[in-house]
Amino acid sequence: MKKILLITIVLTLSIGLNAQNSDVHKKFEKELATYFNQKKVEITELINNQSTDKFYKLIIDEKFYGYSVLASAKGRYELFDFMIIYNDQKKIEYINILIYRSQYGQEITNKNWLKQFYKKVKLFVYGRDIQALSGATFSAESITNKINKLNEILIEII
């Protein structure tokens, strides 16, 4: 009986995670279409690993545009999902928080705050290069660190 209960719980959790990942990916694709004004957007996954962070090559109207990343970071209590669009010079053009699950720290979803990362590929220091946010310290520092890691991977590996 315990085995059946355990199997049921595991299956329920895995189905829920797959549905959640599917929702995030749908939002990612919709946001790409919106950002590129409904032009023909092709994405090709570049690094196929078990990580939740996915790197894509972007082809817009059959021309190489740059890269996009679909990633997750941890706020104080919960994960949040975001995307980054890089141009062909690997500079950040756009960041959007796709799903923010926590009640706290939503200030990082502010488009003006996210613009601090644009047109740069460097090591960002939270509180110096990136404005600190009252009420969103964990999330803001987390996304800053995650963007640093993603930039490093993009520059060194891709």
MARBA-3410 file (N, C-alpha, C, O; in Angstrom, 1 decimal):
158
0.8,-1.2,0.0,0.0,0.0,0.0,0.9,1.3,0.0,0.6,2.2,-0.7 ~ 2.0,1.2,0.8,2.8,2.4,0.9,3.5,2.6,-0.5,3.7,3.8,-0.9 ~ 3.9,1.5,-1.2,4.5,1.7,-2.5,3.6,2.3,-3.5,4.0,3.2,-4.2 ~ 2.3,1.9,-3.5,1.4,2.5,-4.4,1.2,4.0,-4.1,1.1,4.8,-5.0 ~ 1.1,4.4,-2.8,1.0,5.8,-2.4,2.2,6.6,-2.9,2.1,7.7,-3.4
3.4,6.0,-2.7,4.6,6.7,-3.0,4.7,6.9,-4.6,5.0,8.0,-5.0 ~ 4.3,5.9,-5.3,4.3,6.0,-6.8,3.3,7.0,-7.2,3.6,7.8,-8.1 ~ 2.2,7.0,-6.6,1.1,8.0,-7.0,1.6,9.4,-6.7,1.4,10.3,-7.5 ~ 2.3,9.6,-5.6,2.8,11.0,-5.2,3.9,11.4,-6.2,3.9,12.5,-6.7 ~ 4.8,10.5,-6.6,5.9,10.8,-7.5,5.3,11.1,-8.9,5.8,12.1,-9.5
4.4,10.3,-9.3,3.8,10.6,-10.7,3.0,11.9,-10.7,3.1,12.7,-11.6 ~ 2.3,12.2,-9.6,1.6,13.5,-9.5,2.6,14.7,-9.6,2.3,15.7,-10.3 ~ 3.6,14.6,-8.8,4.6,15.7,-8.8,5.3,15.8,-10.2,5.5,17.0,-10.6 ~ 5.7,14.7,-10.8,6.3,14.8,-12.1,5.4,15.4,-13.2,5.8,16.1,-14.0 ~ 4.1,15.0,-13.1,3.2,15.5,-14.1,3.0,17.0,-13.9,2.9,17.8,-14.8
2.9,17.4,-12.6,2.8,18.9,-12.3,4.0,19.7,-12.8,3.9,20.8,-13.3 ~ 5.2,19.1,-12.6,6.4,19.8,-13.0,6.5,19.9,-14.5,6.9,21.0,-15.1 ~ 6.1,18.8,-15.3,6.1,18.9,-16.7,5.1,19.9,-17.2,5.3,20.7,-18.2 ~ 3.9,20.0,-16.6,2.9,21.0,-17.0,3.4,22.4,-16.7,3.2,23.3,-17.5 ~ 4.1,22.6,-15.6,4.7,23.9,-15.2,5.7,24.3,-16.2,5.8,25.4,-16.7
6.6,23.3,-16.6,7.7,23.6,-17.6,7.0,24.0,-19.0,7.5,24.8,-19.7 ~ 6.0,23.3,-19.3,5.3,23.5,-20.5,4.7,24.9,-20.6,4.8,25.6,-21.6 ~ 4.1,25.4,-19.5,3.5,26.7,-19.3,4.6,27.8,-19.5,4.4,28.8,-20.2 ~ 5.8,27.5,-18.9,6.9,28.5,-19.0,7.4,28.6,-20.4,7.6,29.7,-20.9 ~ 7.5,27.4,-21.1,8.0,27.4,-22.4,7.0,28.1,-23.4,7.4,28.8,-24.3
5.7,27.9,-23.1,4.7,28.6,-24.0,4.8,30.1,-23.8,4.7,30.9,-24.8 ~ 5.0,30.6,-22.5,5.1,32.0,-22.3,6.4,32.5,-23.0,6.4,33.6,-23.5 ~ 7.5,31.7,-22.9,8.7,32.1,-23.5,8.5,32.3,-25.0,9.0,33.3,-25.6 ~ 7.9,31.3,-25.7,7.7,31.4,-27.1,6.7,32.6,-27.5,7.0,33.3,-28.5 ~ 5.7,32.8,-26.7,4.8,34.0,-26.9,5.5,35.3,-26.8,5.3,36.2,-27.5
6.4,35.4,-25.7,7.2,36.6,-25.5,8.1,36.9,-26.7,8.3,38.0,-27.1 ~ 8.8,35.8,-27.2,9.6,36.0,-28.4,8.9,36.5,-29.6,9.3,37.4,-30.2 ~ 7.7,35.9,-29.8,6.9,36.4,-30.9,6.5,37.9,-30.8,6.5,38.6,-31.7 ~ 6.1,38.3,-29.5,5.8,39.6,-29.3,7.0,40.6,-29.4,6.8,41.6,-30.1 ~ 8.1,40.2,-28.9,9.3,41.0,-29.0,9.7,41.3,-30.4,10.1,42.4,-30.8
9.6,40.2,-31.2,10.0,40.3,-32.6,8.8,40.6,-33.6,8.9,40.4,-34.8 ~ 7.8,41.2,-33.0,6.6,41.7,-33.8,6.1,40.6,-34.7,5.8,40.9,-35.9 ~ 5.9,39.4,-34.2,5.3,38.3,-34.9,6.1,37.9,-36.2,5.5,37.2,-37.0 ~ 7.3,38.3,-36.3,8.1,37.8,-37.4,8.4,36.3,-37.2,8.1,35.7,-36.2 ~ 8.9,35.7,-38.3,9.2,34.2,-38.2,10.4,34.0,-37.2,11.5,34.4,-37.5
10.1,33.4,-36.1,11.1,33.2,-35.1,11.4,31.7,-35.0,10.5,30.9,-34.8 ~ 12.7,31.3,-35.2,13.1,29.9,-35.1,14.1,29.9,-33.9,15.0,30.7,-33.8 ~ 13.9,28.9,-33.1,14.9,28.7,-32.0,15.5,27.3,-32.1,14.7,26.3,-32.3 ~ 16.8,27.2,-31.8,17.5,25.9,-31.8,18.2,25.8,-30.5,19.0,26.7,-30.2 ~ 17.9,24.7,-29.8,18.6,24.6,-28.5,20.1,24.3,-28.7,20.4,23.4,-29.5
20.9,25.0,-28.0,22.4,24.9,-28.1,23.0,23.9,-27.2,23.9,23.2,-27.6 ~ 22.6,24.0,-25.9,23.2,23.1,-24.9,22.1,22.2,-24.4,21.1,22.6,-23.8 ~ 22.3,20.9,-24.7,21.3,19.9,-24.3,21.8,19.2,-23.1,22.5,18.2,-23.1 ~ 21.4,19.7,-21.9,21.8,19.1,-20.6,20.6,19.0,-19.7,19.5,19.4,-20.1 ~ 20.8,18.5,-18.5,19.8,18.4,-17.6,19.4,19.7,-16.8,18.5,19.7,-16.0
20.1,20.7,-17.1,19.9,22.0,-16.4,18.5,22.6,-16.8,18.0,22.3,-17.9 ~ 18.0,23.3,-15.9,16.7,24.0,-16.2,17.0,25.2,-17.1,16.0,25.8,-17.6 ~ 18.2,25.7,-17.2,18.6,26.8,-18.0,18.8,26.3,-19.5,19.6,25.4,-19.7 ~ 18.1,26.9,-20.4,18.2,26.5,-21.8,18.7,27.6,-22.7,18.1,28.8,-22.6 ~ 19.7,27.3,-23.5,20.3,28.3,-24.4,19.8,28.0,-25.8,19.8,26.9,-26.2
19.4,29.1,-26.5,18.9,28.9,-27.8,19.6,29.9,-28.8,19.9,31.0,-28.4 ~ 19.7,29.4,-30.0,20.2,30.3,-31.1,18.9,30.8,-31.7,18.0,30.1,-32.0 ~ 18.9,32.1,-32.0,17.7,32.8,-32.6,17.9,33.1,-34.0,18.9,33.7,-34.4 ~ 17.0,32.6,-34.8,16.9,32.9,-36.3,15.6,33.7,-36.5,14.5,33.2,-36.2 ~ 15.8,34.9,-37.0,14.6,35.8,-37.2,14.5,36.0,-38.7,15.5,36.6,-39.3
13.4,35.7,-39.3,13.2,35.8,-40.8,14.4,35.2,-41.5,14.9,35.8,-42.5 ~ 14.8,34.0,-41.1,15.9,33.2,-41.7,17.3,33.9,-41.6,18.1,33.5,-42.4 ~ 17.5,34.8,-40.7,18.8,35.4,-40.5,19.2,35.3,-39.0,18.3,35.4,-38.1 ~ 20.5,35.0,-38.8,20.9,34.8,-37.4,20.8,36.2,-36.7,21.2,37.2,-37.2 ~ 20.1,36.1,-35.6,19.9,37.3,-34.8,20.8,37.4,-33.5,21.4,38.4,-33.2
20.9,36.3,-32.8,21.6,36.2,-31.6,21.2,35.0,-30.8,21.0,33.9,-31.3 ~ 21.0,35.2,-29.5,20.7,34.1,-28.6,19.6,34.4,-27.6,19.3,35.6,-27.4 ~ 19.0,33.4,-27.1,18.0,33.6,-26.0,18.2,32.5,-25.0,18.7,31.4,-25.3 ~ 17.9,32.9,-23.7,18.1,32.0,-22.6,16.8,32.0,-21.9,16.2,33.0,-21.6 ~ 16.3,30.8,-21.5,15.2,30.6,-20.6,15.8,30.0,-19.4,16.4,28.9,-19.4
15.6,30.7,-18.2,16.3,30.3,-17.0,15.4,30.5,-15.8,14.3,31.1,-15.9 ~ 15.8,29.9,-14.7,15.1,30.0,-13.4,16.2,30.5,-12.4,17.3,30.2,-12.5 ~ 15.7,31.2,-11.4,16.5,31.7,-10.3,15.6,31.6,-9.0,14.4,31.5,-9.1 ~ 16.3,31.6,-7.9,15.5,31.4,-6.6,15.5,32.7,-5.9,16.5,33.4,-5.6 ~ 14.3,33.2,-5.6,14.1,34.3,-4.7,14.2,33.8,-3.3,14.9,32.9,-3.0
13.6,34.5,-2.4,13.8,34.1,-1.0,13.1,32.8,-0.7,13.7,31.9,0.0 ~ 12.0,32.6,-1.3,11.2,31.3,-1.0,11.0,30.5,-2.2,10.9,29.2,-2.1 ~ 10.8,31.1,-3.4,10.4,30.3,-4.5,11.2,30.6,-5.7,11.9,31.7,-5.8 ~ 11.2,29.7,-6.7,11.8,29.9,-8.0,11.0,30.9,-8.8,9.8,31.0,-8.7 ~ 11.7,31.6,-9.7,11.0,32.4,-10.7,11.7,32.1,-12.0,12.9,31.8,-12.1
10.9,32.3,-13.1,11.4,32.0,-14.5,11.5,33.3,-15.3,10.7,34.2,-15.2 ~ 12.6,33.4,-16.0,12.8,34.6,-16.8,13.5,34.2,-18.1,14.1,33.1,-18.3 ~ 13.5,35.2,-19.0,14.2,35.0,-20.3,15.1,36.2,-20.6,14.9,37.3,-20.1 ~ 16.1,35.9,-21.4,17.0,37.0,-21.8,17.2,36.8,-23.3,17.3,35.7,-23.9 ~ 17.2,38.0,-24.0,17.5,38.0,-25.5,18.8,38.7,-25.6,19.0,39.8,-25.1
19.8,38.1,-26.3,21.1,38.6,-26.6,21.2,38.9,-28.1,20.6,38.2,-28.9 ~ 21.9,40.0,-28.5,22.1,40.2,-29.9,23.3,39.4,-30.4,23.8,38.6,-29.6 ~ 23.7,39.6,-31.6,24.7,38.7,-32.2,26.1,39.0,-31.6,27.0,38.2,-31.8 ~ 26.2,40.1,-30.9,27.5,40.5,-30.2,27.4,40.0,-28.7,28.3,40.4,-27.9 ~ 26.4,39.2,-28.4,26.2,38.7,-27.0,26.0,39.7,-26.0,26.3,39.5,-24.8
25.4,40.8,-26.4,25.0,41.9,-25.4,23.5,41.7,-25.1,22.7,41.4,-26.0 ~ 23.1,41.9,-23.9,21.7,41.8,-23.5,20.9,42.9,-24.1,21.2,44.1,-24.0 ~ 19.8,42.4,-24.8,18.8,43.4,-25.4,17.5,43.4,-24.6,16.8,44.5,-24.6 ~ 17.2,42.4,-23.9,15.9,42.3,-23.3,15.8,41.2,-22.2,16.4,40.2,-22.4 ~ 15.2,41.5,-21.1,15.0,40.6,-20.0,13.5,40.7,-19.6,12.9,41.8,-19.5
12.9,39.5,-19.4,11.5,39.5,-19.0,11.3,38.4,-17.9,11.7,37.3,-18.2 ~ 10.7,38.8,-16.8,10.3,37.8,-15.8,9.0,37.1,-16.3,8.0,37.8,-16.4 ~ 9.1,35.9,-16.7,7.9,35.2,-17.2,6.9,34.8,-16.1,5.7,35.0,-16.3 ~ 7.4,34.1,-15.1,6.6,33.7,-14.0,7.3,34.0,-12.7,8.4,33.5,-12.4 ~ 6.6,34.8,-11.8,7.1,35.1,-10.5,6.1,34.5,-9.5,5.0,35.0,-9.4
6.5,33.5,-8.8,5.6,32.8,-7.9,5.4,33.3,-6.5,4.4,33.0,-5.9 ~ 6.4,34.1,-6.0,6.3,34.5,-4.6,5.5,35.8,-4.5,5.3,36.5,-5.4 ~ 5.1,36.0,-3.2,4.3,37.2,-2.9,5.3,38.4,-2.6,4.9,39.5,-2.7 ~ 6.6,38.0,-2.4,7.6,39.0,-2.0,8.6,39.2,-3.1,8.9,38.2,-3.8 ~ 9.1,40.4,-3.3,10.2,40.7,-4.2,9.8,40.9,-5.7,10.6,40.9,-6.6
8.5,41.2,-5.9,8.0,41.4,-7.3,8.6,42.6,-7.9,8.4,42.9,-9.1 ~ 9.3,43.4,-7.2,9.9,44.7,-7.7,10.8,44.3,-8.8,11.1,45.2,-9.7 ~ 11.4,43.1,-8.9,12.4,42.8,-9.9,11.7,42.6,-11.3,12.4,42.6,-12.3 ~ 10.4,42.6,-11.3,9.7,42.4,-12.6,9.5,43.8,-13.3,9.1,43.9,-14.4 ~ 9.9,44.9,-12.6,9.8,46.2,-13.2,10.7,46.3,-14.4,12.0,46.1,-14.2
10.2,46.7,-15.5,11.0,46.8,-16.8,12.1,47.8,-16.7,13.2,47.6,-17.2 ~ 11.8,48.9,-16.0,12.9,49.9,-15.8,14.1,49.4,-15.0,15.2,49.7,-15.3 ~ 13.8,48.6,-14.0,14.9,48.1,-13.2,15.7,47.1,-14.0,16.9,47.0,-13.9 ~ 15.0,46.2,-14.8,15.7,45.2,-15.6,16.5,45.9,-16.7,17.5,45.2,-17.2 ~ 16.2,47.1,-17.1,17.0,47.8,-18.2,18.4,48.0,-17.8,19.2,48.3,-18.6
18.7,48.0,-16.5,20.1,48.2,-16.1,21.1,47.2,-16.7,22.3,47.4,-16.8 ~ 20.6,46.0,-17.1,21.4,44.9,-17.6,21.6,45.1,-19.1,22.5,44.4,-19.7 ~ 20.8,45.9,-19.8,20.8,46.0,-21.2,22.1,46.6,-21.8,22.8,47.4,-21.2 ~ 22.4,46.1,-23.0,23.5,46.5,-23.8,24.9,46.3,-23.2,25.9,46.9,-23.5 ~ 24.9,45.3,-22.3,26.2,45.0,-21.6,26.3,43.5,-21.5,25.4,42.7,-21.5
27.6,43.1,-21.5,28.0,41.7,-21.1,29.2,41.9,-20.2,30.3,42.0,-20.7 ~ 28.9,41.8,-19.0,30.0,42.0,-18.0,29.6,41.3,-16.7,28.5,40.8,-16.6 ~ 30.5,41.4,-15.7,30.2,40.9,-14.4,29.5,42.0,-13.7,30.1,43.0,-13.3 ~ 28.2,41.8,-13.3,27.4,42.8,-12.6,27.6,42.6,-11.1,27.6,41.5,-10.6 ~ 27.7,43.7,-10.4,27.8,43.7,-8.9,26.5,44.3,-8.4,26.3,45.5,-8.6
25.8,43.5,-7.7,24.5,44.0,-7.1,24.8,45.0,-6.0,25.7,44.8,-5.2 ~ 24.2,46.2,-6.1,24.4,47.3,-5.2,25.4,48.3,-5.7,25.4,49.4,-5.2 ~ 26.1,47.9,-6.7,27.1,48.9,-7.4,26.6,49.1,-8.8,26.2,50.2,-9.2 ~ 26.7,48.1,-9.7,26.2,48.2,-11.1,24.7,48.1,-11.2,24.1,48.8,-12.0 ~ 24.2,47.3,-10.3,22.7,47.1,-10.3,22.1,47.6,-9.0,22.5,47.3,-7.9
21.2,48.5,-9.2,20.5,49.2,-8.1,19.9,48.2,-7.1,19.1,47.3,-7.6 ~ 20.2,48.3,-5.8,19.5,47.5,-4.8,18.1,47.8,-4.7,17.6,49.0,-4.9 ~ 17.3,46.8,-4.4,15.8,47.0,-4.3,15.4,46.7,-2.9,15.6,45.5,-2.4 ~ 14.8,47.6,-2.3,14.2,47.3,-0.9,13.0,46.4,-1.1,12.1,46.7,-1.9 ~ 12.9,45.4,-0.3,11.8,44.5,-0.4,12.0,43.3,-1.4,11.2,42.4,-1.5
13.1,43.4,-2.2,13.4,42.4,-3.2,14.8,42.0,-3.2,15.4,41.6,-4.2 ~ 15.5,42.1,-2.0,16.9,41.9,-1.9,17.3,40.5,-2.4,18.2,40.4,-3.2 ~ 16.6,39.5,-2.0,17.0,38.1,-2.3,16.8,37.9,-3.8,17.7,37.3,-4.5 ~ 15.6,38.3,-4.4,15.3,38.1,-5.8,16.3,38.9,-6.7,16.8,38.4,-7.7 ~ 16.5,40.1,-6.3,17.4,41.0,-7.1,18.8,40.5,-7.1,19.4,40.5,-8.2
19.3,40.1,-6.0,20.7,39.6,-5.9,20.7,38.2,-6.7,21.7,37.9,-7.3 ~ 19.7,37.4,-6.6,19.7,36.1,-7.2,19.7,36.3,-8.7,20.4,35.6,-9.4 ~ 18.9,37.2,-9.3,18.8,37.3,-10.7,20.1,37.9,-11.2,20.6,37.6,-12.3 ~ 20.7,38.8,-10.5,22.0,39.4,-10.9,23.1,38.3,-10.9,23.8,38.2,-11.9 ~ 23.1,37.5,-9.9,24.1,36.4,-9.9,23.9,35.4,-11.1,24.8,34.9,-11.7
22.6,35.1,-11.3,22.2,34.2,-12.4,22.6,34.7,-13.8,23.1,34.0,-14.6 ~ 22.3,36.0,-14.0,22.7,36.6,-15.2,24.2,36.6,-15.4,24.7,36.4,-16.5 ~ 24.9,36.9,-14.4,26.4,36.8,-14.5,26.8,35.4,-14.9,27.7,35.2,-15.8 ~ 26.2,34.3,-14.4,26.6,33.0,-14.7,26.2,32.7,-16.2,26.9,32.0,-16.9 ~ 25.0,33.1,-16.6,24.5,32.9,-18.0,25.4,33.6,-19.0,25.7,33.1,-20.0
25.8,34.9,-18.6,26.7,35.6,-19.5,28.0,34.9,-19.7,28.6,34.8,-20.8 ~ 28.5,34.4,-18.6,29.8,33.6,-18.6,29.7,32.4,-19.5,30.6,32.1,-20.3 ~ 28.6,31.6,-19.4,28.4,30.5,-20.2,28.3,30.9,-21.7,28.9,30.2,-22.5 ~ 27.5,31.9,-21.9,27.3,32.3,-23.3,28.7,32.7,-24.0,28.9,32.4,-25.1 ~ 29.5,33.5,-23.2,30.7,34.0,-23.8,31.8,32.9,-23.9,32.4,32.8,-25.0
31.9,32.0,-22.9,32.9,31.0,-23.0,32.6,29.8,-23.8,33.5,29.2,-24.4 ~ 31.4,29.4,-23.8,31.0,28.1,-24.4,30.4,28.2,-25.8,30.7,27.4,-26.6 ~ 29.6,29.2,-25.9,28.9,29.3,-27.2,29.6,30.3,-28.1,29.2,30.5,-29.3
END
